[in-house]
Amino acid sequence: MIKVILLQSGLVVVVAAIAAGLVGAQGAKSALIGGAAYILPNLLFVLRMSLPGGRANAAVLVVGELFKVAATIGILVVAVRFFEVHWICLLLGLFAALKANLFAFLLKI
């Protein structure tokens, strides 16, 4: 699962580089914030599941997914409140992190 996190991070960095070329530093920062809003909770969930004794039953998965969604929304709300963001770049960074899992299946990671 760490390989998927690295793939997500790499794809977000590529999107941020493209945003920097098109919009500037604000676009790159916004894309990185959008990607981090999904990657950080996902990383915490993966680390929790990889701990010794980390059970993978239905309740743990549901609570973990609920935490990921709530943390992503919380990070986005805080980012929009305290930073001036470029909305399209923010959403593209978030979308890149969300859809990196499709590339993981294509690359058979």
HELIX and SHEET records of a PDB file:
HELIX    1   1 ILE A    2  LEU A   22  1                                  21    
HELIX    2   2 ALA A   25  SER A   50  1                                  26    
HELIX    3   3 ALA A   58  PHE A   82  1                                  25    
HELIX    4   4 TRP A   87  LEU A  107  1                                  21    
END                                                                             
